[in-house]
Amino acid sequence: MTKLNETVEIKKDEDLIKSERVKALKNHLELNDEETNEITLEDGESFHYGDQEYLVLTDEEADEKTEEYIKESVWAFNSSFLSSHSDIDESVFKLLSEKCEDSNDAVLSMIKDFDHFVSDAISSDGRGHFLSSYDHSESDEEINGTTYYIYRTN
């Protein structure tokens, strides 16, 4: 018998989570059941419908993916934004940006507080800017009490 004060942890299995993600995408795209059957999952995370590709993520997953993206592309940020998160003059970042990806580690090492940098970048541009290469937007759908964030990637 379960006591009223006990916390019961409910774990969702992978099939249910994938199914919820498909439902979220179905709702987002306003598909009927027949069209929904055409959704495929590739690489374990990219949902495809026709020639369209989507990420369907929880809030935590979207935050993690955004942080990863920012960490890998910090070299491409605006030099004034980078300067505001370091003790380095904008001109240094302008020079480093000419090296493109090769300067990423150097630029990353100059940022004083990376967590604050990420938070500021998301506040400025939104997660869709980083995760949705198609239109830089973020949409959300709630399924069974879980909010899923949807990003078109092509």
TIVO-2410 file (N, C-alpha, C; in nm, 3 decimals):
# residues 154
REC num residu      c1      c2      c3 atome chaine
REC   1      M   0.084  -0.118   0.000     N      A
REC   1      M   0.000   0.000   0.000    CA      A
REC   1      M   0.089   0.124   0.000     C      A
REC   2      T   0.058   0.221  -0.082     N      A
REC   2      T   0.137   0.344  -0.093    CA      A
REC   2      T   0.087   0.445   0.010     C      A
REC   3      K   0.180   0.503   0.084     N      A
REC   3      K   0.146   0.606   0.181    CA      A
REC   3      K   0.127   0.738   0.107     C      A
REC   4      L   0.046   0.825   0.162     N      A
REC   4      L   0.021   0.953   0.098    CA      A
REC   4      L   0.145   1.039   0.088     C      A
REC   5      N   0.237   1.027   0.182     N      A
REC   5      N   0.357   1.111   0.184    CA      A
REC   5      N   0.466   1.060   0.091     C      A
REC   6      E   0.453   0.938   0.043     N      A
REC   6      E   0.556   0.881  -0.043    CA      A
REC   6      E   0.556   0.946  -0.181     C      A
REC   7      T   0.675   0.967  -0.233     N      A
REC   7      T   0.687   1.016  -0.370    CA      A
REC   7      T   0.706   0.895  -0.460     C      A
REC   8      V   0.624   0.885  -0.559     N      A
REC   8      V   0.635   0.775  -0.653    CA      A
REC   8      V   0.700   0.828  -0.779     C      A
REC   9      E   0.812   0.767  -0.816     N      A
REC   9      E   0.882   0.810  -0.937    CA      A
REC   9      E   0.828   0.731  -1.055     C      A
REC  10      I   0.784   0.804  -1.155     N      A
REC  10      I   0.731   0.739  -1.274    CA      A
REC  10      I   0.833   0.754  -1.385     C      A
REC  11      K   0.878   0.644  -1.438     N      A
REC  11      K   0.974   0.647  -1.547    CA      A
REC  11      K   0.903   0.612  -1.676     C      A
REC  12      K   0.937   0.685  -1.779     N      A
REC  12      K   0.877   0.660  -1.910    CA      A
REC  12      K   0.975   0.578  -1.992     C      A
REC  13      D   0.925   0.476  -2.062     N      A
REC  13      D   1.015   0.398  -2.146    CA      A
REC  13      D   1.039   0.470  -2.279     C      A
REC  14      E   1.142   0.429  -2.349     N      A
REC  14      E   1.184   0.495  -2.474    CA      A
REC  14      E   1.074   0.498  -2.578     C      A
REC  15      D   0.998   0.388  -2.591     N      A
REC  15      D   0.892   0.384  -2.692    CA      A
REC  15      D   0.785   0.489  -2.664     C      A
REC  16      L   0.749   0.505  -2.536     N      A
REC  16      L   0.649   0.604  -2.499    CA      A
REC  16      L   0.700   0.745  -2.528     C      A
REC  17      I   0.826   0.770  -2.493     N      A
REC  17      I   0.883   0.902  -2.517    CA      A
REC  17      I   0.885   0.933  -2.666     C      A
REC  18      K   0.930   0.836  -2.746     N      A
REC  18      K   0.932   0.856  -2.891    CA      A
REC  18      K   0.791   0.879  -2.943     C      A
REC  19      S   0.696   0.803  -2.891     N      A
REC  19      S   0.558   0.817  -2.933    CA      A
REC  19      S   0.506   0.956  -2.897     C      A
REC  20      E   0.540   1.005  -2.776     N      A
REC  20      E   0.498   1.140  -2.736    CA      A
REC  20      E   0.561   1.245  -2.827     C      A
REC  21      R   0.686   1.224  -2.864     N      A
REC  21      R   0.753   1.318  -2.953    CA      A
REC  21      R   0.687   1.320  -3.091     C      A
REC  22      V   0.648   1.203  -3.139     N      A
REC  22      V   0.578   1.195  -3.267    CA      A
REC  22      V   0.443   1.266  -3.257     C      A
REC  23      K   0.374   1.248  -3.145     N      A
REC  23      K   0.246   1.317  -3.125    CA      A
REC  23      K   0.266   1.469  -3.123     C      A
REC  24      A   0.373   1.512  -3.058     N      A
REC  24      A   0.402   1.656  -3.052    CA      A
REC  24      A   0.427   1.710  -3.193     C      A
REC  25      L   0.504   1.637  -3.271     N      A
REC  25      L   0.532   1.680  -3.408    CA      A
REC  25      L   0.405   1.675  -3.493     C      A
REC  26      K   0.325   1.572  -3.473     N      A
REC  26      K   0.197   1.560  -3.544    CA      A
REC  26      K   0.111   1.684  -3.517     C      A
REC  27      N   0.101   1.722  -3.390     N      A
REC  27      N   0.020   1.839  -3.353    CA      A
REC  27      N   0.079   1.966  -3.414     C      A
REC  28      H   0.209   1.978  -3.407     N      A
REC  28      H   0.276   2.097  -3.460    CA      A
REC  28      H   0.252   2.113  -3.610     C      A
REC  29      L   0.262   2.002  -3.682     N      A
REC  29      L   0.245   2.005  -3.828    CA      A
REC  29      L   0.099   1.992  -3.871     C      A
REC  30      E   0.011   1.968  -3.772     N      A
REC  30      E  -0.131   1.951  -3.799    CA      A
REC  30      E  -0.156   1.838  -3.899     C      A
REC  31      L  -0.096   1.721  -3.869     N      A
REC  31      L  -0.108   1.604  -3.956    CA      A
REC  31      L  -0.224   1.516  -3.914     C      A
REC  32      N  -0.280   1.442  -4.009     N      A
REC  32      N  -0.378   1.340  -3.975    CA      A
REC  32      N  -0.303   1.210  -3.944     C      A
REC  33      D  -0.375   1.107  -3.903     N      A
REC  33      D  -0.310   0.981  -3.863    CA      A
REC  33      D  -0.231   0.917  -3.977     C      A
REC  34      E  -0.287   0.923  -4.098     N      A
REC  34      E  -0.219   0.863  -4.213    CA      A
REC  34      E  -0.087   0.935  -4.241     C      A
REC  35      E  -0.091   1.068  -4.236     N      A
REC  35      E   0.031   1.147  -4.258    CA      A
REC  35      E   0.132   1.123  -4.146     C      A
REC  36      T   0.083   1.105  -4.024     N      A
REC  36      T   0.171   1.082  -3.909    CA      A
REC  36      T   0.252   0.954  -3.927     C      A
REC  37      N   0.194   0.855  -3.991     N      A
REC  37      N   0.264   0.728  -4.015    CA      A
REC  37      N   0.387   0.746  -4.105     C      A
REC  38      E   0.397   0.859  -4.173     N      A
REC  38      E   0.510   0.886  -4.260    CA      A
REC  38      E   0.630   0.946  -4.186     C      A
REC  39      I   0.611   0.980  -4.059     N      A
REC  39      I   0.722   1.036  -3.978    CA      A
REC  39      I   0.821   0.924  -3.948     C      A
REC  40      T   0.948   0.951  -3.972     N      A
REC  40      T   1.052   0.854  -3.940    CA      A
REC  40      T   1.153   0.917  -3.844     C      A
REC  41      L   1.223   0.833  -3.772     N      A
REC  41      L   1.327   0.876  -3.679    CA      A
REC  41      L   1.460   0.829  -3.733     C      A
REC  42      E   1.553   0.923  -3.750     N      A
REC  42      E   1.686   0.888  -3.799    CA      A
REC  42      E   1.791   0.937  -3.702     C      A
REC  43      D   1.898   0.864  -3.688     N      A
REC  43      D   2.008   0.898  -3.598    CA      A
REC  43      D   1.964   0.907  -3.453     C      A
REC  44      G   1.851   0.849  -3.420     N      A
REC  44      G   1.803   0.849  -3.283    CA      A
REC  44      G   1.746   0.980  -3.233     C      A
REC  45      E   1.754   1.087  -3.313     N      A
REC  45      E   1.701   1.214  -3.264    CA      A
REC  45      E   1.637   1.303  -3.370     C      A
REC  46      S   1.661   1.278  -3.496     N      A
REC  46      S   1.605   1.362  -3.602    CA      A
REC  46      S   1.480   1.297  -3.659     C      A
REC  47      F   1.369   1.369  -3.647     N      A
REC  47      F   1.244   1.321  -3.704    CA      A
REC  47      F   1.230   1.379  -3.844     C      A
REC  48      H   1.187   1.294  -3.936     N      A
REC  48      H   1.170   1.336  -4.075    CA      A
REC  48      H   1.025   1.319  -4.116     C      A
REC  49      Y   0.976   1.421  -4.186     N      A
REC  49      Y   0.845   1.413  -4.248    CA      A
REC  49      Y   0.862   1.470  -4.388     C      A
REC  50      G   0.851   1.385  -4.488     N      A
REC  50      G   0.879   1.427  -4.625    CA      A
REC  50      G   1.024   1.471  -4.632     C      A
REC  51      D   1.048   1.590  -4.684     N      A
REC  51      D   1.186   1.640  -4.693    CA      A
REC  51      D   1.221   1.733  -4.576     C      A
REC  52      Q   1.134   1.736  -4.476     N      A
REC  52      Q   1.156   1.821  -4.359    CA      A
REC  52      Q   1.217   1.741  -4.244     C      A
REC  53      E   1.307   1.804  -4.170     N      A
REC  53      E   1.375   1.740  -4.057    CA      A
REC  53      E   1.354   1.824  -3.932     C      A
REC  54      Y   1.326   1.757  -3.821     N      A
REC  54      Y   1.296   1.826  -3.697    CA      A
REC  54      Y   1.367   1.763  -3.578     C      A
REC  55      L   1.399   1.847  -3.480     N      A
REC  55      L   1.437   1.802  -3.347    CA      A
REC  55      L   1.315   1.822  -3.259     C      A
REC  56      V   1.284   1.724  -3.177     N      A
REC  56      V   1.174   1.734  -3.081    CA      A
REC  56      V   1.236   1.702  -2.945     C      A
REC  57      L   1.249   1.805  -2.861     N      A
REC  57      L   1.327   1.795  -2.738    CA      A
REC  57      L   1.250   1.842  -2.616     C      A
REC  58      T   1.288   1.787  -2.501     N      A
REC  58      T   1.236   1.840  -2.376    CA      A
REC  58      T   1.311   1.970  -2.346     C      A
REC  59      D   1.266   2.044  -2.248     N      A
REC  59      D   1.329   2.169  -2.210    CA      A
REC  59      D   1.477   2.147  -2.174     C      A
REC  60      E   1.502   2.047  -2.094     N      A
REC  60      E   1.639   2.016  -2.052    CA      A
REC  60      E   1.727   1.977  -2.171     C      A
REC  61      E   1.674   1.894  -2.259     N      A
REC  61      E   1.749   1.852  -2.378    CA      A
REC  61      E   1.779   1.971  -2.468     C      A
REC  62      A   1.681   2.061  -2.483     N      A
REC  62      A   1.702   2.180  -2.567    CA      A
REC  62      A   1.811   2.269  -2.507     C      A
REC  63      D   1.810   2.284  -2.375     N      A
REC  63      D   1.916   2.363  -2.310    CA      A
REC  63      D   2.053   2.300  -2.333     C      A
REC  64      E   2.062   2.168  -2.317     N      A
REC  64      E   2.189   2.097  -2.336    CA      A
REC  64      E   2.239   2.110  -2.480     C      A
REC  65      K   2.149   2.089  -2.577     N      A
REC  65      K   2.189   2.098  -2.718    CA      A
REC  65      K   2.232   2.240  -2.754     C      A
REC  66      T   2.161   2.339  -2.698     N      A
REC  66      T   2.197   2.478  -2.725    CA      A
REC  66      T   2.335   2.508  -2.669     C      A
REC  67      E   2.361   2.463  -2.548     N      A
REC  67      E   2.492   2.485  -2.488    CA      A
REC  67      E   2.603   2.419  -2.571     C      A
REC  68      E   2.579   2.296  -2.616     N      A
REC  68      E   2.676   2.227  -2.702    CA      A
REC  68      E   2.704   2.307  -2.829     C      A
REC  69      Y   2.596   2.353  -2.892     N      A
REC  69      Y   2.610   2.429  -3.017    CA      A
REC  69      Y   2.691   2.557  -2.993     C      A
REC  70      I   2.657   2.627  -2.886     N      A
REC  70      I   2.728   2.751  -2.855    CA      A
REC  70      I   2.875   2.723  -2.829     C      A
REC  71      K   2.903   2.618  -2.757     N      A
REC  71      K   3.042   2.584  -2.725    CA      A
REC  71      K   3.123   2.555  -2.851     C      A
REC  72      E   3.059   2.492  -2.949     N      A
REC  72      E   3.127   2.457  -3.074    CA      A
REC  72      E   3.137   2.573  -3.172     C      A
REC  73      S   3.058   2.677  -3.151     N      A
REC  73      S   3.055   2.787  -3.248    CA      A
REC  73      S   3.082   2.924  -3.185     C      A
REC  74      V   3.145   2.924  -3.070     N      A
REC  74      V   3.169   3.051  -3.000    CA      A
REC  74      V   3.252   3.148  -3.085     C      A
REC  75      W   3.335   3.096  -3.171     N      A
REC  75      W   3.418   3.177  -3.260    CA      A
REC  75      W   3.335   3.268  -3.350     C      A
REC  76      A   3.210   3.227  -3.379     N      A
REC  76      A   3.127   3.299  -3.474    CA      A
REC  76      A   3.042   3.410  -3.410     C      A
REC  77      F   3.050   3.423  -3.278     N      A
REC  77      F   2.971   3.525  -3.210    CA      A
REC  77      F   3.024   3.665  -3.242     C      A
REC  78      N   2.936   3.761  -3.230     N      A
REC  78      N   2.969   3.902  -3.249    CA      A
REC  78      N   3.082   3.941  -3.154     C      A
REC  79      S   3.182   4.012  -3.205     N      A
REC  79      S   3.299   4.049  -3.124    CA      A
REC  79      S   3.262   4.135  -3.004     C      A
REC  80      S   3.162   4.221  -3.016     N      A
REC  80      S   3.123   4.304  -2.901    CA      A
REC  80      S   3.057   4.219  -2.792     C      A
REC  81      F   2.981   4.118  -2.834     N      A
REC  81      F   2.919   4.025  -2.737    CA      A
REC  81      F   3.028   3.947  -2.664     C      A
REC  82      L   3.125   3.897  -2.740     N      A
REC  82      L   3.237   3.823  -2.679    CA      A
REC  82      L   3.315   3.913  -2.584     C      A
REC  83      S   3.341   4.035  -2.624     N      A
REC  83      S   3.416   4.129  -2.542    CA      A
REC  83      S   3.343   4.157  -2.411     C      A
REC  84      S   3.212   4.164  -2.416     N      A
REC  84      S   3.133   4.191  -2.296    CA      A
REC  84      S   3.137   4.076  -2.196     C      A
REC  85      H   3.182   3.959  -2.240     N      A
REC  85      H   3.191   3.842  -2.153    CA      A
REC  85      H   3.336   3.803  -2.126     C      A
REC  86      S   3.425   3.897  -2.147     N      A
REC  86      S   3.568   3.872  -2.121    CA      A
REC  86      S   3.633   4.005  -2.085     C      A
REC  87      D   3.760   4.001  -2.058     N      A
REC  87      D   3.836   4.124  -2.034    CA      A
REC  87      D   3.919   4.159  -2.158     C      A
REC  88      I   3.874   4.115  -2.272     N      A
REC  88      I   3.950   4.129  -2.396    CA      A
REC  88      I   3.881   4.230  -2.488     C      A
REC  89      D   3.960   4.310  -2.555     N      A
REC  89      D   3.910   4.411  -2.647    CA      A
REC  89      D   3.847   4.346  -2.771     C      A
REC  90      E   3.745   4.410  -2.824     N      A
REC  90      E   3.675   4.361  -2.944    CA      A
REC  90      E   3.770   4.332  -3.060     C      A
REC  91      S   3.872   4.414  -3.076     N      A
REC  91      S   3.963   4.399  -3.190    CA      A
REC  91      S   4.031   4.262  -3.191     C      A
REC  92      V   4.056   4.208  -3.073     N      A
REC  92      V   4.119   4.075  -3.064    CA      A
REC  92      V   4.024   3.969  -3.121     C      A
REC  93      F   3.897   3.981  -3.084     N      A
REC  93      F   3.798   3.885  -3.133    CA      A
REC  93      F   3.774   3.900  -3.283     C      A
REC  94      K   3.784   4.022  -3.333     N      A
REC  94      K   3.771   4.043  -3.478    CA      A
REC  94      K   3.883   3.972  -3.553     C      A
REC  95      L   4.005   3.982  -3.500     N      A
REC  95      L   4.119   3.913  -3.562    CA      A
REC  95      L   4.103   3.761  -3.554     C      A
REC  96      L   4.062   3.713  -3.437     N      A
REC  96      L   4.045   3.569  -3.419    CA      A
REC  96      L   3.934   3.514  -3.509     C      A
REC  97      S   3.831   3.593  -3.533     N      A
REC  97      S   3.719   3.544  -3.615    CA      A
REC  97      S   3.762   3.513  -3.758     C      A
REC  98      E   3.871   3.575  -3.803     N      A
REC  98      E   3.922   3.548  -3.937    CA      A
REC  98      E   3.973   3.404  -3.951     C      A
REC  99      K   4.006   3.343  -3.839     N      A
REC  99      K   4.053   3.204  -3.838    CA      A
REC  99      K   3.937   3.104  -3.831     C      A
REC 100      C   3.815   3.157  -3.822     N      A
REC 100      C   3.694   3.075  -3.816    CA      A
REC 100      C   3.702   2.969  -3.707     C      A
REC 101      E   3.665   2.846  -3.740     N      A
REC 101      E   3.659   2.737  -3.642    CA      A
REC 101      E   3.792   2.713  -3.572     C      A
REC 102      D   3.902   2.742  -3.639     N      A
REC 102      D   4.034   2.719  -3.578    CA      A
REC 102      D   4.058   2.803  -3.454     C      A
REC 103      S   3.982   2.912  -3.439     N      A
REC 103      S   4.001   2.999  -3.322    CA      A
REC 103      S   3.904   2.966  -3.208     C      A
REC 104      N   3.820   2.867  -3.226     N      A
REC 104      N   3.715   2.839  -3.127    CA      A
REC 104      N   3.770   2.816  -2.986     C      A
REC 105      D   3.870   2.731  -2.972     N      A
REC 105      D   3.925   2.701  -2.839    CA      A
REC 105      D   3.984   2.825  -2.774     C      A
REC 106      A   4.053   2.906  -2.854     N      A
REC 106      A   4.113   3.029  -2.801    CA      A
REC 106      A   4.005   3.124  -2.752     C      A
REC 107      V   3.902   3.143  -2.831     N      A
REC 107      V   3.792   3.233  -2.794    CA      A
REC 107      V   3.722   3.180  -2.669     C      A
REC 108      L   3.697   3.051  -2.667     N      A
REC 108      L   3.631   2.988  -2.553    CA      A
REC 108      L   3.709   3.010  -2.424     C      A
REC 109      S   3.840   3.002  -2.432     N      A
REC 109      S   3.923   3.019  -2.311    CA      A
REC 109      S   3.920   3.162  -2.257     C      A
REC 110      M   3.878   3.256  -2.336     N      A
REC 110      M   3.875   3.396  -2.293    CA      A
REC 110      M   3.745   3.437  -2.225     C      A
REC 111      I   3.644   3.354  -2.237     N      A
REC 111      I   3.515   3.385  -2.177    CA      A
REC 111      I   3.524   3.360  -2.026     C      A
REC 112      K   3.485   3.463  -1.949     N      A
REC 112      K   3.498   3.455  -1.803    CA      A
REC 112      K   3.404   3.352  -1.740     C      A
REC 113      D   3.278   3.355  -1.774     N      A
REC 113      D   3.178   3.266  -1.714    CA      A
REC 113      D   3.093   3.208  -1.827     C      A
REC 114      F   3.129   3.086  -1.868     N      A
REC 114      F   3.063   3.027  -1.984    CA      A
REC 114      F   2.913   3.007  -1.961     C      A
REC 115      D   2.873   2.965  -1.841     N      A
REC 115      D   2.731   2.946  -1.813    CA      A
REC 115      D   2.653   3.076  -1.831     C      A
REC 116      H   2.710   3.186  -1.783     N      A
REC 116      H   2.644   3.316  -1.798    CA      A
REC 116      H   2.642   3.356  -1.946     C      A
REC 117      F   2.750   3.327  -2.017     N      A
REC 117      F   2.759   3.355  -2.160    CA      A
REC 117      F   2.645   3.285  -2.234     C      A
REC 118      V   2.626   3.155  -2.204     N      A
REC 118      V   2.519   3.077  -2.268    CA      A
REC 118      V   2.383   3.135  -2.234     C      A
REC 119      S   2.363   3.163  -2.108     N      A
REC 119      S   2.236   3.220  -2.063    CA      A
REC 119      S   2.206   3.353  -2.133     C      A
REC 120      D   2.307   3.437  -2.144     N      A
REC 120      D   2.292   3.566  -2.211    CA      A
REC 120      D   2.263   3.549  -2.360     C      A
REC 121      A   2.331   3.453  -2.423     N      A
REC 121      A   2.308   3.427  -2.566    CA      A
REC 121      A   2.166   3.379  -2.590     C      A
REC 122      I   2.118   3.289  -2.505     N      A
REC 122      I   1.981   3.238  -2.519    CA      A
REC 122      I   1.880   3.350  -2.492     C      A
REC 123      S   1.907   3.432  -2.392     N      A
REC 123      S   1.818   3.545  -2.362    CA      A
REC 123      S   1.812   3.643  -2.479     C      A
REC 124      S   1.925   3.662  -2.544     N      A
REC 124      S   1.932   3.756  -2.656    CA      A
REC 124      S   1.864   3.704  -2.782     C      A
REC 125      D   1.890   3.578  -2.815     N      A
REC 125      D   1.846   3.525  -2.945    CA      A
REC 125      D   1.745   3.412  -2.938     C      A
REC 126      G   1.731   3.346  -2.824     N      A
REC 126      G   1.643   3.230  -2.811    CA      A
REC 126      G   1.710   3.103  -2.857     C      A
REC 127      R   1.665   2.990  -2.806     N      A
REC 127      R   1.725   2.861  -2.843    CA      A
REC 127      R   1.704   2.830  -2.991     C      A
REC 128      G   1.593   2.874  -3.047     N      A
REC 128      G   1.566   2.849  -3.188    CA      A
REC 128      G   1.673   2.903  -3.280     C      A
REC 129      H   1.734   3.014  -3.240     N      A
REC 129      H   1.842   3.072  -3.320    CA      A
REC 129      H   1.957   2.973  -3.339     C      A
REC 130      F   1.981   2.893  -3.236     N      A
REC 130      F   2.093   2.800  -3.239    CA      A
REC 130      F   2.054   2.660  -3.287     C      A
REC 131      L   1.931   2.618  -3.261     N      A
REC 131      L   1.892   2.480  -3.292    CA      A
REC 131      L   1.812   2.464  -3.421     C      A
REC 132      S   1.749   2.571  -3.466     N      A
REC 132      S   1.665   2.562  -3.585    CA      A
REC 132      S   1.734   2.634  -3.701     C      A
REC 133      S   1.816   2.560  -3.773     N      A
REC 133      S   1.889   2.621  -3.883    CA      A
REC 133      S   1.797   2.661  -3.999     C      A
REC 134      Y   1.675   2.610  -4.001     N      A
REC 134      Y   1.581   2.642  -4.109    CA      A
REC 134      Y   1.523   2.782  -4.093     C      A
REC 135      D   1.463   2.809  -3.978     N      A
REC 135      D   1.397   2.939  -3.960    CA      A
REC 135      D   1.425   3.005  -3.824     C      A
REC 136      H   1.513   2.944  -3.746     N      A
REC 136      H   1.555   2.997  -3.615    CA      A
REC 136      H   1.440   3.012  -3.516     C      A
REC 137      S   1.335   2.934  -3.533     N      A
REC 137      S   1.222   2.946  -3.442    CA      A
REC 137      S   1.210   2.823  -3.352     C      A
REC 138      E   1.140   2.843  -3.242     N      A
REC 138      E   1.112   2.737  -3.147    CA      A
REC 138      E   0.962   2.730  -3.129     C      A
REC 139      S   0.906   2.611  -3.144     N      A
REC 139      S   0.764   2.590  -3.120    CA      A
REC 139      S   0.752   2.489  -3.006     C      A
REC 140      D   0.638   2.487  -2.941     N      A
REC 140      D   0.621   2.389  -2.834    CA      A
REC 140      D   0.484   2.326  -2.840     C      A
REC 141      E   0.480   2.202  -2.796     N      A
REC 141      E   0.356   2.124  -2.787    CA      A
REC 141      E   0.360   2.046  -2.657     C      A
REC 142      E   0.248   2.046  -2.586     N      A
REC 142      E   0.240   1.970  -2.461    CA      A
REC 142      E   0.168   1.838  -2.486     C      A
REC 143      I   0.231   1.730  -2.443     N      A
REC 143      I   0.174   1.596  -2.456    CA      A
REC 143      I   0.184   1.529  -2.319     C      A
REC 144      N   0.072   1.489  -2.265     N      A
REC 144      N   0.066   1.419  -2.135    CA      A
REC 144      N   0.146   1.490  -2.026     C      A
REC 145      G   0.136   1.621  -2.021     N      A
REC 145      G   0.202   1.698  -1.915    CA      A
REC 145      G   0.348   1.731  -1.941     C      A
REC 146      T   0.402   1.686  -2.053     N      A
REC 146      T   0.541   1.717  -2.089    CA      A
REC 146      T   0.540   1.812  -2.208     C      A
REC 147      T   0.617   1.920  -2.196     N      A
REC 147      T   0.628   2.013  -2.307    CA      A
REC 147      T   0.747   1.974  -2.393     C      A
REC 148      Y   0.722   1.960  -2.522     N      A
REC 148      Y   0.826   1.929  -2.618    CA      A
REC 148      Y   0.849   2.052  -2.705     C      A
REC 149      Y   0.976   2.081  -2.731     N      A
REC 149      Y   1.014   2.197  -2.812    CA      A
REC 149      Y   1.058   2.145  -2.947     C      A
REC 150      I   1.008   2.210  -3.051     N      A
REC 150      I   1.026   2.160  -3.186    CA      A
REC 150      I   1.107   2.261  -3.269     C      A
REC 151      Y   1.209   2.208  -3.337     N      A
REC 151      Y   1.299   2.292  -3.418    CA      A
REC 151      Y   1.312   2.227  -3.556     C      A
REC 152      R   1.283   2.304  -3.659     N      A
REC 152      R   1.306   2.253  -3.795    CA      A
REC 152      R   1.453   2.279  -3.828     C      A
REC 153      T   1.519   2.175  -3.879     N      A
REC 153      T   1.663   2.186  -3.901    CA      A
REC 153      T   1.703   2.190  -4.048     C      A
REC 154      N   1.608   2.177  -4.139     N      A
REC 154      N   1.643   2.192  -4.281    CA      A
REC 154      N   1.532   2.260  -4.358     C      A
***
